[in-house]
């Protein structure tokens, strides 16, 4: 079962879920923005984030898609000619490649086996894919010739699977402060039951 959510809701939930899974504040912010970018274009960004969160906190792992994306977008590594093996949830890298292409005023292509995404310097996006949201893949970023691209339609609502939303909410709940006797006496959480 799926439901529509606002992009703001999904971005905030993704950010909190990443934080609850042990990502630092910077990567958690990037997670929210990346998921928002993806779901606005009808990609399964929330599912991609869940796969990444289920793999555990990134720490020093080289397979973290969000850390990889940040390095590409921030220019810490050269985007064109970049490749990485066994990246978790490679779909999460796509927004960062798009942002790098816009910032560098060039077109770029992100590929993994069964998928090719071409992003233009103006945010245009086209793709051919059989495996849009694999759990892991070897990725490569190449330059792409400029030319007319079909612009992806950006929506204002996100269609997200209810199970994925609930699972992200469970990660997000790890960031909430536990209740205390004093907070309960002051009325915090009034109206909630143990089942809420």
Order of alpha helices (4+ residues) and beta strands (2+ residues): beta-alpha-alpha-alpha-alpha-beta-alpha-beta-beta-beta-beta-beta-alpha-alpha
